[in-house]
Amino acid sequence: MASFEPILLRNRGVENSTSLEVYASRGGYQAVRKVLQRSPADVIEEVKSANLRGRGGAGFPAGVKWSFLPKDRTRTLLCVNADESEPPTFCNRVLIETDPHQLIEGTIIAAYATQSQVAYVYMRGEFHEQFHILQKAIDEAYAAGYLGKNVFGSEFSVECYVHRGAGAYVCGEETGLIESLEGKRGWPRIKPPFPAVEGLFALPTVVNNVETLSCLPHIIERGADWFTGIGPAHSAGPKLFCVSGPVNKPGCYEGAMDITVRDLIERDDMGGGMMDGKEIRAVFPGGISMGVLTADEINMKLDFDDPRNFGLLGLGTAAAVVVDTDTDLRSVLRNIARFYGTESCGQCTQCREGTSWMNKIATRIAMGAGRVEDLDILLETARNMGMMPGLSICGLPDGATFPIETLVKKFRPELEAAILAQEPGRAEAVLNVLN
């Protein structure tokens, strides 16, 4: 396979890459200058032609999303989703800590295209170092006249602020993010109205994530045809992939969306294969919430379409976590259920109660007090949750149920065997402790 020229990560490893001086010396902020010579509508059409699909998980085309804004609006706001709380995802963190001006340039381009007067970067609360890196870069951009009044001497102006969240998973959902930005509890909103019509402070609002916006300078600089020439037509452009678990080189890598999960794990320029001769048992290829693959399914393509052929919710954040054959799947089940049981905002009854009960059942199974029928109860609970049955405000319960549902369905023999092999009397002892 031909080597891939880094695009989004091209400045990673460059000395002092976080500074404006280095970023500009390597061609930075030239795309903004080009954009300011074009009409906002023209920029939106360029992004549409590039078929830039959102990198935050949903994969919705960015240019189409921008076109939903009301034509008669007088004020528009832009929210940059830097919450990145999907385990085990860290590509946005890498972009911020190695090339913050790329994000700032992409933010300016998006703000110009949508005619947004203010951009808010909503950043994950645990990103302490990354916050200071980004804030310093924003200060540099203001000092150079790239942000604020009359950007690059033009008639366009945009302010940019960083808002730090409190570490809530549900604030990665765009309306939960907006509620938090307004100083409220991060509860997702009922839609419609959608943010493009009534979002932050009841104004038309665009929400895009860090990786999506970081693609914009390259689309403007090199053109939509160049962008669509990378990877498959339905999943065009460069993409960041994370891999963690017992692999030789866990980390964040860049490629086209024509690679497979196997490539991400085994290629020398990516994961580098399994550590110490370990064998793969399972892989969560798109963050935990998209669902799980068996070892026989890792030839799945990491694009926007193929994951659904394997019973997954989607590509998600393209962050793979590998589970080896030494790992007890009961503990995996418990860790997933515990996370979502904690992170449910509690606004929707079926999500609040469903994630809580799945956590209790998975904990009991992991402690050696499971019953075979518990697996059926988990599946039944999963079927009665989520946006797709039309029972929730946001997609958190879908993300909570897909990993549990796919884990139980694809690894049921192993889970049943572990339950049937529990030591006699263990179940009663555990239940006495839990009760």
C-alpha positions, 0 to 999 in steps of 0.5 A: 500500500502506498504511503500516505502524506500527512495532511492534518498531522503534517506539523506534528513533530515540527519544532515549536509547531504550536506557534503562529510563526511556525504555522505561517512559515509552513503555509498557514493562514493562506487559505483564509486570505483566499476565502476572504476574496470569495463570497460566503455562498461560494465557500459553502458550495466548495465545501459541499463539493468536497463532501466533507462529512463531519468527523465527530461521529455522525458523518453529516456533510458540513456544507449541507449543515451550513446551508440549513441556516435561515436566509434572513438571519441577522446574527449567527454563532459558531460552536466548535465541539472540542469536548471529545469524551468518547472513549478511547478517542484522542485525535482532537486532543492531538490536533489541539496540542500539536497544531492549534492554528490549523483549528483556528484557521478552520474556525475562521473559514467556517465563521466566514462561510456561515457569517458567524460573528462569534465562535465558541470553542467548547473544550473538554474540562480535562484538557488542561494543557491543551486549553493553555496551548489553544488560548495562547494560539488564539492570543497570537491570532488576535495580536496579528489581526487574524481574529477580532475586528476586520480580519486580515484587514477585511470587512469581516470580523469574528470573536473567538472564546474558549469555554471549558466544560465540566467533563460530561459525556452528554455535552458532546451532543450538540444541544447538550453542548449548547445548554452547557455553554449557556451556563445550564445543566448539560441536558440535550434539547428536544428537536425541532427546533434544530440549532441551525434555526434556534441554537445558542442564546436562541440564535442560529448556530452551527456546531462542528467538531475540531477535526472537521474544521481542521480540514477546511484550510486544506480544502480551500488551499487545494480544492474540492477535487483534490479532497474527493480524490482521497479515499472512497467517494462517499468517505472522502478526505484525510481521517485521523484514526486512534488505536489503543489496547495491547498493540505495539504502537498505540496512538493517533494516525492519519490515512484515507478511509480505505484502510481496514481495522486490520490495517490500523492494528497491524501496519508498521506505520500504524499500530504495529501489531499485537504486543508480546504475541497476544491474540485479538479477541474483539475490537471496538473500532469507532469508539466504544459506542459504535459496537464491537467486532469479532477477530474474524470481522477486522477486515471491515473498512474504516469508512462511513458505510461499511461498519453498518454491514457488521451490525455497528451503529456507524464509524463514530470517532474511528478510535479503535480499542483492541481486546485480547484473548486474555481479557475477561469479556465480563469485565469489558461488559461491566466497564461499558455499562458502568460508564454509560450508567454514570454518564446518562444525564437522567432526563429520559426515563428509559435511558436513566433507568435502562443504563442503571439496570444494565450497569447493575446486571453487568456488575453482577455478571462480572462478580460471578453472580450472573445468570444466563437469562441476564443476557436476554434481559440486557438485550431486551433492555437495549431494544427498548432504549434510544432515538431509533425506537423514538424514545429519547431526546438524544443518541446517548442510549443508542451509544450505550446499548450498541456496545452491550447488544453487539457484545452479547450477540457476538460473544454469547457462547463465551459469556454463557460459558463464563456464567456456567463456570461460576463457582458454586455458592458464588452467586448467593454470596455476591447477591448478599453483598449487593443487597 
